[in-house]
Amino acid sequence: MELKKYCLELKYRQELICPIGTKFLSVEIQNSNIYLWAFVDSYAIDYLFPTKKYTIYLIEKSKHIEGDSGKYIFTIRKDDTNLYLFIKEY
């Protein structure tokens, strides 16, 4: 397994495509950017294994996610606002 970080945009909904078997760990802010950390099979990265689409939601507490909320990953604080990150798999 290899530790990988994905740069996220500061928006409500975004798509992320990762190798199957990716294990999401946490979210952090570095140099004003939001990063999602994950363990990814390094063999899958090198040899283009099948991928899976994930929908990432960054929401404030008062907002709602359409349909199933997905898996809660982490809470981050950006510009004095708590943002909650949820991931839905497809």
Beta strands, then each sheet from edge to edge (+ up, - down):
strand 1: 2-8
strand 2: 13-19
strand 3: 23-30
strand 4: 33-40
strand 5: 51-59
strand 6: 71-78
strand 7: 81-89
sheet 1: 1+ 4- 3+
sheet 2: 2+ 5- 7+ 6-
end
